[in-house]
């Protein structure tokens, strides 16, 4: 590849470039700068409208969404609810009496309480120990009992119903002390807690971000500009989420994650543009010329970077769970919004501020004494990169070994579905669930369910009995209940009764297969597979929590290669169009994957195994990771890593095209961007780490894991692995076959 004959702007020249390349972004920036008053009016109007429209978005978000809606277990669950009015309860009420619950006076009070709950308008059915005489619904000491409540509507409607019903049926209820747990009350508590956590995270992240920007810029005026764009981006994010809820279910965690992502990226993009603007002013350009040149260079990189992050998030769209899909849609919209806000607002604001960008340098003295505060041959980054490139094998090899070692705990990762233990330890629903797990036969409250929609138990009783007998012989089956009675170990142990009669319907039937294993365990998964392997007398749909886990892991696992292909192919194509090289995209993909190793190892070591919990605050560790979280972390962290790759590569490529010297280009690029990328990474890491202050373990995991990934990428990867790899490859970094070089000259992403 032949270097440019004309030295590009920003490399130590003393005046403006005689004829800068034509650029649509530069022309747009000049236009926005000249029309700054209309821009201010439009931005203010947009922000006010977005705040009004998106202010109540939390009420429209949905809990759940962690399992595929088209799986066998999901179809079984829908059929149970629609045709039989049965299935996993939306709410479980724990009644504690302090005396045996089968005493006549307590039994009478229990039946009356069950009837009162069942008569509520939002309740489809309410079953209790007293109405079914099911011994599994009575505690081992006999002093507590359960009421299983099925609520009307979908998951969101059930959550709203629980919000109204729980205060009326909990607390002191006659001779009982009642607490509520189950999917609907847990979702309601998650919604309330996530809003509290969002407020706390914003209050924590905003001042810390401003301090980081002050340390990076020195000037209060310059530091305030990224904050302004970040605030506009957050307000716009809420409006985007609210609009999305009109068309699809959106996870309640979308608000926490996407506002953090939108704010962090908006600040990052603004940081790069404002820094380039100050650099161009220092070269002698006038205000409008500096704005145009900043947008031509840094603005182009921002646009390209936003595209890479958006495509990385788009990989989540291949997974058939709305938790991931809604975060993908929201994340893509937010990234585009953050880039657009930076590209539209900054030209207008910078034209107003002009050369006063360096006013109010509150940390001038301190900043000059900080390591790495200077650029050039005496700067920290220049010295570090020069040392790495003198011994690239030693430096790069040591960091690679370290990152691989940090990833080793992920080798024993175990995955499950989220449950009440995501809540803060000590919350009412979490305590109630712990009591149920300890004092009751927990498997009976979440059995494996087998729906036989085409089998009429009256006409084919013999077939139903044989099937129930075969299921009862499956290893791990404690009991099978159905219209043919209760079966255990291949023989009937009880005739049909009030409890088993509830399992029949004239248009089909269903059976409850109680497992000896917990639903969220490896043994529970094996039991589901064994149940599905039993020959059924008609179509059989196997559902329940354990089946949902099996189906979710299978569905996500089948689509992981597709998600990987989306990321790899799109990133490879974009980086080729950006760099004109085949080697640069391959190297970037490998290093970005390597940068995630520490986060994935820490995910298991801290959040699955429970080590070093004090680093992130206490939480209930279950010995498992929520199955969708590693996928979410990978897509988000990979996008953020590619974000910094693009910013660094843009300056290295700019210098290489001007000089043709690979070593000099790498040293120059990292020296110029090292402090900037570090500041940008600290901003994003701070915003994400604020999520780790959440009382919800899922948000705590995401915040801590993503913050660690960003820090590792900005320091070990960008500071050591990238220069080591580029030194070893030399001019081969920029290699491409001649036909592809011609293609890049025609369609490559040069000046926007």
C-alpha positions in Angstrom: 0.0 0.0 0.0 1.5 3.3 -1.1 1.6 6.1 1.6 -0.1 9.4 0.8 2.4 12.0 -0.6 0.6 14.8 1.2 1.0 14.7 5.0 -2.4 14.6 6.6 -3.5 17.1 9.2 -2.6 16.7 12.9 1.0 15.5 12.7 3.0 18.3 14.0 2.5 20.7 11.1 2.5 24.4 12.0 -0.5 25.6 9.9 -3.7 24.3 8.4 -3.6 21.8 5.6 -3.5 23.6 2.2 -6.4 21.6 0.8 -8.2 19.3 3.2 -10.1 16.5 1.5 -13.7 17.1 0.8 -16.0 15.6 3.4 -19.8 15.5 3.8 -19.4 15.4 7.6 -17.2 18.5 7.5 -19.8 20.3 5.3 -22.6 19.2 7.7 -20.5 20.4 10.7 -20.0 23.9 9.1 -23.7 24.1 8.3 -24.7 23.2 11.9 -22.1 25.6 13.3 -23.6 28.5 11.2 -27.1 27.6 12.3 -26.4 27.0 16.0 -29.5 28.8 17.3 -32.0 26.6 15.4 -30.0 23.6 16.4 -30.2 24.6 20.1 -34.0 25.1 19.8 -34.5 21.7 18.1 -32.3 19.9 20.7 -34.1 21.6 23.6 -37.5 20.7 22.0 -36.4 17.1 21.4 -35.1 16.8 25.0 -38.3 18.1 26.5 -40.5 15.9 24.4 -38.4 12.9 25.0 -38.4 13.5 28.8 -42.2 13.8 28.8 -42.8 10.8 26.6 -40.2 8.5 28.2 -40.6 9.6 31.8 -43.0 6.8 32.6 -41.3 4.0 30.6 -40.7 1.9 33.7 -44.4 1.1 34.0 -44.4 -0.4 30.5 -41.4 -2.7 30.9 -41.7 -6.4 31.4 -40.1 -8.9 33.7 -38.9 -12.3 32.4 -38.2 -13.0 28.8 -35.3 -15.4 29.5 -36.8 -18.4 27.7 -37.7 -19.0 24.0 -41.4 -18.5 23.4 -41.7 -21.2 20.7 -40.1 -24.0 22.6 -41.9 -27.2 23.6 -41.9 -26.2 27.2 -43.4 -22.8 26.4 -46.1 -24.4 24.2 -46.9 -26.8 27.1 -47.2 -23.9 29.5 -49.5 -21.9 27.3 -51.7 -25.0 26.7 -51.9 -25.7 30.4 -53.0 -22.2 31.1 -55.5 -21.8 28.2 -57.1 -25.3 28.2 -56.8 -26.4 31.8 -56.4 -23.3 33.8 -53.3 -24.9 35.4 -49.5 -24.8 35.1 -46.8 -23.2 37.2 -48.3 -20.8 39.7 -47.7 -17.1 39.2 -47.8 -16.5 42.9 -47.0 -18.8 45.9 -48.3 -17.8 49.3 -46.6 -19.2 52.4 -48.9 -19.4 55.4 -47.2 -19.9 58.8 -49.4 -20.8 61.7 -47.0 -21.8 64.6 -49.2 -24.9 65.1 -50.1 -28.0 62.9 -52.1 -26.6 59.9 -54.4 -29.7 59.8 -56.0 -28.8 63.1 -59.8 -28.3 62.5 -59.8 -24.5 63.3 -56.7 -23.9 61.1 -58.0 -26.1 58.3 -61.3 -24.1 58.3 -59.4 -20.8 58.3 -57.1 -22.1 55.5 -60.0 -23.1 53.3 -61.7 -19.7 53.9 -58.4 -17.9 53.0 -58.0 -20.0 49.8 -61.6 -19.2 48.8 -61.1 -15.5 49.4 -57.9 -15.4 47.3 -59.6 -17.5 44.6 -62.6 -15.0 44.4 -60.3 -12.1 43.5 -61.1 -10.8 40.0 -57.5 -11.3 38.8 -57.2 -14.9 40.0 -57.8 -17.8 37.7 -57.4 -20.5 40.3 -56.1 -20.9 43.9 -55.1 -24.3 45.2 -53.9 -25.0 48.8 -53.0 -27.8 51.1 -56.6 -27.6 52.5 -58.3 -27.8 49.1 -56.2 -30.6 47.6 -54.9 -32.5 50.7 -51.6 -32.7 48.8 -49.0 -33.5 51.5 -46.2 -31.8 49.5 -48.0 -28.4 50.1 -47.5 -28.8 53.9 -44.1 -28.2 55.5 -42.1 -31.0 57.1 -42.9 -29.7 60.6 -46.6 -29.4 59.7 -46.9 -25.8 60.8 -46.8 -24.1 57.4 -48.8 -24.5 54.2 -48.9 -23.2 50.6 -51.5 -21.6 48.4 -50.6 -21.7 44.7 -52.2 -18.9 42.7 -52.7 -18.7 39.0 -53.3 -15.1 37.8 -55.1 -13.9 34.7 -53.3 -12.5 31.6 -49.8 -12.6 30.3 -46.6 -12.1 32.4 -47.0 -8.3 32.5 -50.6 -8.4 33.5 -49.9 -11.1 36.1 -47.2 -8.8 37.6 -49.7 -5.9 37.7 -52.3 -8.1 39.4 -49.7 -9.3 42.0 -48.8 -5.7 42.7 -52.5 -5.0 43.7 -53.2 -8.4 45.3 -50.1 -8.9 47.5 -50.7 -6.1 50.0 -54.3 -7.5 50.6 -53.4 -11.1 51.2 -50.0 -10.9 53.1 -49.1 -10.0 56.6 -51.3 -11.1 59.5 -54.3 -13.0 58.0 -56.3 -14.5 60.8 -54.2 -17.2 62.5 -51.6 -17.1 59.7 -48.6 -14.9 58.8 -48.6 -14.8 55.0 -45.7 -13.9 52.7 -45.7 -14.0 48.9 -43.2 -15.2 46.4 -43.4 -16.6 42.8 -42.8 -15.2 39.4 -45.3 -12.3 39.5 -44.3 -10.9 43.0 -40.6 -11.3 42.1 -41.1 -9.4 38.9 -42.9 -6.6 40.7 -40.0 -6.4 43.2 -37.5 -6.5 40.4 -39.2 -3.5 38.7 -39.2 -1.4 41.9 -35.6 -2.3 42.7 -34.3 -1.7 39.2 -35.7 1.9 39.3 -34.1 2.5 42.7 -30.8 1.1 41.4 -31.0 3.3 38.2 -31.4 6.4 40.3 -28.5 5.4 42.6 -26.2 4.5 39.6 -26.9 7.9 37.9 -26.2 9.9 41.1 -23.0 8.0 41.5 -21.8 7.9 37.9 -22.5 11.6 36.9 -20.1 13.3 39.4 -17.4 10.7 38.9 -17.6 11.0 35.2 -17.3 14.8 35.5 -14.1 14.4 37.6 -12.6 12.0 35.0 -13.4 14.5 32.2 -11.9 17.3 34.3 -8.7 15.3 34.8 -8.6 14.5 31.0 -9.4 18.0 29.7 -8.4 20.2 32.6 -11.0 22.7 31.5 -14.5 22.7 33.1 -15.9 24.1 29.9 -14.5 21.3 27.8 -15.5 18.7 30.4 -19.1 19.9 30.5 -19.7 19.3 26.7 -19.6 15.5 26.8 -21.8 15.6 29.9 -24.3 17.7 28.0 -24.4 15.3 25.1 -24.6 12.3 27.6 -27.7 13.8 29.3 -29.4 14.4 26.0 -28.6 10.8 25.0 -30.1 9.4 28.3 -33.3 11.4 27.9 -33.5 10.2 24.3 -32.9 6.6 25.4 -36.0 6.7 27.7 -38.1 7.9 24.8 -36.7 5.1 22.5 -37.6 2.5 25.1 -41.0 3.9 25.6 -41.6 3.8 21.9 -40.4 0.2 21.7 -42.9 -0.9 24.3 -45.7 0.0 21.9 -44.6 -2.7 19.5 -42.8 -5.4 21.5 -42.1 -6.6 25.0 -39.1 -4.8 26.5 -37.1 -6.2 29.5 -37.2 -4.2 32.6 -33.4 -4.3 32.7 -33.2 -2.5 29.4 -33.6 0.8 31.1 -30.6 0.3 33.4 -28.4 -1.2 30.8 -29.2 1.0 27.8 -29.1 4.3 29.8 -25.7 3.3 31.1 -24.5 2.3 27.6 -26.0 5.4 25.9 -24.5 7.8 28.5 -21.1 6.2 28.4 -20.9 6.1 24.6 -22.2 9.6 24.2 -19.6 10.9 26.6 -16.9 8.8 24.8 -17.8 10.1 21.3 -17.9 13.7 22.5 -14.6 13.2 24.3 -12.9 12.2 21.1 -14.5 15.0 19.0 -13.7 17.7 21.5 -10.2 16.5 22.0 -9.6 16.6 18.2 -11.2 20.1 18.1 -8.7 21.4 20.7 -5.9 19.7 18.7 -6.9 21.5 15.5 -7.2 24.8 17.3 -3.7 24.3 18.5 -2.5 23.8 14.9 -3.8 27.2 14.0 -7.1 26.5 12.4 -10.0 29.0 12.9 -13.0 27.9 14.9 -15.2 26.7 12.0 -12.2 25.1 10.3 -11.3 23.2 13.5 -14.9 22.0 13.8 -15.0 20.9 10.2 -11.6 19.1 10.5 -12.6 17.5 13.8 -15.8 16.1 12.2 -13.9 14.9 9.1 -11.5 12.9 11.2 -12.9 12.1 14.7 -16.5 12.5 13.5 -16.0 9.9 10.8 -14.4 7.6 13.4 -17.4 8.1 15.7 -19.8 7.2 12.9 -17.8 4.1 12.0 -17.4 3.1 15.7 -21.2 3.4 16.4 -21.8 1.1 13.4 -19.4 -1.5 14.8 -21.0 -1.4 18.3 -24.5 -1.6 16.7 -23.6 -4.6 14.6 -22.1 -6.3 17.6 -25.4 -5.8 19.5 -27.3 -6.9 16.5 -25.9 -10.4 17.0 -28.3 -10.8 20.0 -31.2 -10.7 17.5 -30.5 -14.3 16.5 -31.5 -15.5 20.0 -35.3 -16.3 20.4 -35.6 -14.7 23.9 -37.0 -11.2 24.2 -34.7 -10.4 27.1 -31.8 -10.4 24.6 -33.8 -9.2 21.6 -35.2 -6.2 23.4 -31.8 -5.2 24.6 -30.5 -5.6 21.1 -33.1 -3.3 19.6 -32.8 -0.8 22.4 -29.0 -0.9 22.4 -28.8 -0.4 18.6 -31.1 2.6 18.8 -29.2 4.1 21.8 -25.8 3.7 20.1 -27.1 5.5 17.0 -28.7 8.2 19.2 -25.4 8.7 21.1 -23.5 9.1 17.9 -26.1 11.4 16.3 -26.2 13.6 19.5 -22.5 14.0 19.4 -22.4 14.8 15.7 -25.3 17.2 15.8 -24.9 19.0 19.1 -21.1 19.5 19.3 -20.6 21.6 16.1 -23.3 24.1 17.3 -22.0 24.3 20.8 -18.3 24.5 19.8 -19.1 27.3 17.4 -20.6 29.2 20.3 -17.7 28.5 22.7 -15.0 29.0 20.1 -11.5 29.4 21.6 -12.9 29.6 25.2 -12.9 25.8 25.2 -9.9 25.8 27.7 -11.5 28.1 30.2 -11.6 27.2 33.9 -8.7 24.8 34.0 -9.3 23.8 37.7 -6.7 21.0 37.8 -3.9 22.5 35.8 -1.2 22.0 38.3 -2.2 18.5 39.4 -2.8 17.4 35.8 0.8 18.4 34.8 2.2 16.2 37.5 0.1 13.1 36.6 1.9 10.2 34.9 1.2 10.3 31.2 0.0 13.9 31.2 2.5 14.8 28.4 2.6 13.5 24.9 5.7 12.9 22.8 8.9 11.2 23.7 8.7 11.9 27.4 5.0 10.8 27.7 4.0 7.6 29.6 2.3 6.0 26.6 5.3 6.7 24.3 7.7 5.1 26.7 5.4 2.1 27.3 4.8 1.4 23.6 8.5 1.9 22.8 9.4 -0.6 25.4 6.8 -3.1 24.2 7.9 -2.9 20.6 11.5 -3.5 21.6 10.5 -6.9 23.2 7.1 -7.7 21.5 7.3 -11.5 22.1 8.1 -11.2 25.8 5.5 -8.4 26.5 2.7 -9.8 24.3 3.3 -13.4 25.5 3.2 -12.5 29.2 -0.1 -10.6 28.8 -1.6 -13.4 26.7 -0.7 -16.0 29.3 -2.1 -13.8 32.1 -5.4 -13.4 30.3 -5.7 -17.1 29.5 -5.1 -17.9 33.2 -7.8 -15.4 34.3 -10.2 -17.2 31.9 -9.7 -20.7 33.4 -12.6 -20.5 36.0 -15.0 -20.2 33.1 -14.2 -23.8 32.2 -16.4 -25.0 35.0 -19.3 -22.5 34.4 -22.8 -23.8 35.2 -25.9 -22.2 33.8 -29.4 -21.9 35.1 -32.5 -19.6 34.9 -33.0 -16.6 37.0 -35.3 -16.9 40.0 -36.0 -15.1 43.3 -32.4 -15.3 44.3 -31.6 -12.4 41.9 -33.3 -10.2 44.5 -31.5 -8.6 47.5 -30.8 -11.0 50.3 -33.5 -10.6 52.9 -36.3 -9.3 50.6 -39.7 -10.8 51.5 -40.0 -12.9 48.3 -36.5 -14.2 48.6 -36.9 -15.2 52.3 -40.2 -16.9 51.5 -38.7 -18.9 48.7 -35.8 -19.9 50.9 -38.3 -21.2 53.5 -40.2 -23.2 50.8 -36.9 -24.7 49.5 -35.9 -25.7 53.1 -39.2 -26.8 54.6 -41.2 -28.2 51.6 -40.8 -30.7 48.9 -39.9 -28.0 46.5 -40.0 -30.1 43.4 -43.7 -30.6 43.8 -44.4 -26.9 43.5 -42.5 -26.8 40.2 -43.0 -30.3 38.7 -42.3 -31.5 35.2 -45.7 -31.2 33.4 -46.7 -33.5 30.5 -49.6 -32.3 28.4 -51.5 -34.8 26.3 -53.9 -32.5 24.3 -55.4 -35.3 22.1 -55.9 -38.0 24.7 -59.3 -38.3 26.3 -58.8 -40.0 29.7 -62.3 -41.4 29.7 -61.9 -43.2 26.4 -58.3 -44.3 26.8 -57.9 -44.8 30.5 -55.7 -47.9 29.9 -53.2 -46.0 27.7 -53.1 -43.2 30.3 -52.4 -45.6 33.1 -49.6 -47.4 31.2 -48.0 -44.0 30.4 -48.2 -42.8 34.0 -46.7 -46.2 35.2 -43.8 -45.9 32.7 -43.2 -42.2 33.8 -43.1 -43.3 37.4 -40.3 -45.8 36.7 -38.0 -43.1 35.2 -35.0 -42.6 37.4 -35.5 -39.4 39.3 -39.3 -39.5 39.4 -40.8 -39.3 42.9 -44.5 -39.4 41.9 -46.8 -39.0 38.9 -50.2 -37.4 39.5 -53.0 -37.4 36.9 -56.5 -38.4 36.0 -55.4 -42.1 36.5 -54.4 -41.5 40.1 -50.9 -41.2 41.6 -48.1 -43.5 40.7 -44.7 -44.2 42.1 -42.1 -46.8 41.2 -44.4 -48.4 38.6 -47.5 -48.9 40.8 -50.5 -46.9 41.7 -50.2 -45.5 45.2 -53.4 -43.5 45.3 -56.7 -43.4 43.3 -57.9 -40.3 41.6 -58.9 -37.7 44.1 -59.7 -34.0 44.3 -56.1 -33.2 43.5 -55.6 -35.6 40.6 -59.1 -34.8 39.2 -57.9 -31.3 38.5 -55.5 -32.7 36.0 -58.2 -33.9 33.6 -60.2 -32.3 31.0 -62.7 -33.6 28.4 -60.5 -32.4 25.5 -57.3 -33.9 26.8 -55.3 -34.3 30.0 -52.0 -33.6 31.6 -49.8 -35.2 34.2 -47.6 -33.8 37.0 -44.3 -35.6 37.2 -42.7 -34.7 40.5 -38.9 -35.0 40.4 -36.5 -35.8 43.2 -34.1 -33.1 41.7 -34.5 -29.3 41.8 -35.8 -27.8 38.6 -32.7 -25.5 38.2 -30.1 -28.3 38.4 -28.2 -30.7 36.1 -30.1 -33.6 37.6 -33.4 -31.9 36.8 -32.3 -31.5 33.2 -31.4 -35.2 32.9 -34.8 -36.1 34.4 -36.6 -34.0 31.7 -34.6 -35.7 28.9 -35.6 -39.1 30.4 -39.3 -38.1 30.6 -39.2 -37.0 27.0 -37.7 -40.3 26.0 -40.7 -42.3 27.3 -43.1 -43.4 24.6 -46.4 -41.5 24.9 -49.8 -42.8 23.7 -50.4 -39.5 21.8 -48.7 -36.2 21.2 -46.9 -35.1 24.5 -45.6 -31.7 25.3 -43.2 -31.6 28.3 -43.0 -28.4 30.2 -42.2 -26.9 33.6 -39.2 -25.0 34.9 -36.6 -27.8 34.3 -37.9 -28.3 30.8 -37.7 -24.5 30.2 -34.0 -24.7 31.2 -33.3 -27.6 28.9 -35.1 -25.9 26.0 -33.4 -22.5 26.6 -29.9 -23.9 26.8 -30.5 -26.0 23.6 -32.0 -23.1 21.7 -29.3 -20.6 22.7 -26.6 -23.1 22.1 -27.9 -23.8 18.6 -27.7 -20.1 17.7 -24.4 -19.2 19.2 -22.5 -20.1 16.0 -24.9 -17.8 14.0 -24.3 -14.9 16.5 -20.6 -15.5 16.2 -20.8 -15.4 12.4 -22.8 -12.2 12.5 -20.2 -10.5 14.6 -17.1 -11.9 12.9 -18.3 -11.3 9.3 -19.7 -7.8 9.9 -16.6 -6.7 11.9 -14.3 -8.2 9.4 -16.0 -6.5 6.5 -16.2 -3.1 8.2 -12.6 -3.2 9.4 -11.5 -4.1 5.9 -13.5 -1.2 4.4 -11.9 1.1 7.1 -8.3 -0.1 6.8 -7.9 -1.8 3.4 -6.2 -4.7 5.1 -7.1 -8.3 5.7 -4.7 -8.7 8.6 -6.0 -5.8 10.7 -9.5 -7.3 10.9 -8.3 -10.8 11.9 -5.9 -9.4 14.5 -8.7 -7.1 15.9 -11.1 -10.0 16.2 -8.6 -12.2 18.0 -7.5 -9.5 20.4 -11.0 -8.5 21.2 -11.9 -12.0 22.2 -8.8 -12.2 24.3 -9.8 -9.0 26.1 -12.9 -10.7 27.4 -11.2 -13.6 29.1 -10.7 -11.8 32.5 -14.4 -10.9 32.6 -15.6 -14.3 31.9 -13.3 -15.9 34.4 -14.3 -13.3 37.1 -18.0 -14.0 36.2 -17.6 -17.6 37.4 -15.0 -17.0 40.2 -17.0 -14.2 41.9 -20.7 -14.6 40.9 -21.0 -18.4 40.5 -18.5 -19.6 43.1 -19.0 -16.7 45.6 -15.3 -15.7 46.0 -14.4 -12.0 46.7 -18.0 -11.0 47.1 -16.9 -8.0 49.2 -15.6 -6.4 46.0 -19.1 -5.9 44.6 -21.3 -6.0 47.7 -23.2 -9.0 49.1 -25.6 -11.0 47.0 -27.1 -14.5 46.9 -24.8 -16.7 44.9 -26.6 -19.8 43.6 -23.7 -21.8 42.1 -25.0 -20.9 38.7 -25.0 -18.1 36.1 -28.1 -16.9 34.4 -27.8 -18.6 31.0 -28.4 -15.4 28.9 -25.9 -13.2 30.7 -22.6 -14.5 29.1 -24.2 -13.9 25.7 -25.2 -10.4 26.6 -21.9 -9.6 28.1 -20.0 -10.9 25.1 -22.0 -8.9 22.5 -21.8 -5.6 24.6 -18.2 -6.0 25.6 -17.1 -7.1 22.1 -18.7 -4.0 20.7 -17.0 -1.7 23.2 -13.7 -3.3 22.5 -14.2 -2.8 18.8 -15.1 0.8 19.6 -11.6 1.5 21.1 -10.0 -0.6 18.3 -11.5 1.8 15.7 -10.3 4.9 17.5 -6.8 3.6 17.9 -6.6 2.2 14.4 -7.8 5.5 12.9 -4.8 7.4 14.3 -2.3 4.6 13.5 -3.6 4.3 9.9 -3.6 8.1 9.5 0.1 8.2 10.4 1.0 5.2 8.4 -0.6 6.6 5.3 1.4 9.8 5.8 4.8 8.2 6.5 4.7 4.5 5.5 6.6 3.7 8.7 4.7 1.0 10.6 6.6 1.3 13.9 6.4 5.0 14.0 2.7 4.9 13.1 2.0 2.5 16.0 4.0 4.6 18.5 2.4 7.8 17.3 -1.2 6.4 17.3 -1.0 5.0 20.8 0.8 8.0 22.2 -1.9 10.3 20.8 -4.8 8.2 21.8 -3.5 6.3 24.9 -4.5 9.0 27.5 -7.7 9.7 25.6 -8.8 6.0 25.3 -7.9 5.5 29.0 -10.1 8.5 30.0 -12.9 7.2 27.7 -12.6 3.7 29.1 -12.7 5.1 32.7 -15.9 7.0 31.8 -17.6 3.9 30.4 -16.2 1.6 33.2 -17.4 4.1 35.8 -20.9 4.2 34.4 -21.0 0.4 34.1 -19.5 -0.1 37.5 -22.2 2.0 38.9 -24.6 -0.8 37.9 -22.6 -3.1 40.2 -24.0 -1.0 43.2 -27.4 -2.5 42.3 -29.1 -4.7 44.8 -30.0 -7.1 42.0 -27.3 -9.7 41.3 -27.9 -9.8 37.5 -27.2 -6.1 37.2 -24.3 -6.4 39.6 -22.8 -9.1 37.4 -23.3 -7.2 34.2 -21.9 -4.0 35.6 -18.8 -5.5 37.2 -18.1 -7.8 34.3 -18.4 -5.2 31.6 -16.4 -2.6 33.6 -13.6 -5.1 34.0 -13.7 -6.0 30.3 -13.4 -2.3 29.3 -10.5 -1.6 31.7 -8.6 -4.7 30.5 -9.2 -3.8 26.9 -8.0 -0.2 27.3 -4.9 -1.1 29.2 -3.4 -4.6 28.6 -4.8 -5.0 25.2 -4.5 -1.6 23.6 -1.3 -0.7 25.5 0.6 -4.0 25.2 -1.0 -6.6 23.0 -1.8 -4.3 20.0 1.6 -2.8 19.7 3.3 -6.1 20.2 1.2 -7.8 17.5 1.7 -4.9 15.1 5.4 -4.8 15.6 5.7 -8.6 14.9 3.6 -8.3 11.8 5.3 -5.1 10.5 4.2 -4.0 7.0 2.1 -7.2 6.8 -0.4 -5.4 9.0 -1.6 -3.6 5.9 -1.5 -6.4 3.5 -4.4 -7.3 1.1 -4.4 -9.0 -2.3 -4.3 -6.6 -5.3 -8.0 -7.1 -6.3 -9.1 -6.3 -2.8 -6.9 -3.2 -2.7 -8.6 -2.0 -5.9 -12.0 -2.8 -4.3 -11.0 -0.8 -1.2 -10.0 2.2 -3.3 -13.5 2.2 -4.9 -15.7 1.4 -1.9 -13.4 1.9 1.2 -14.5 4.1 4.1 -12.2 7.1 3.7 -13.7 10.5 4.3 -17.3 10.6 5.1 
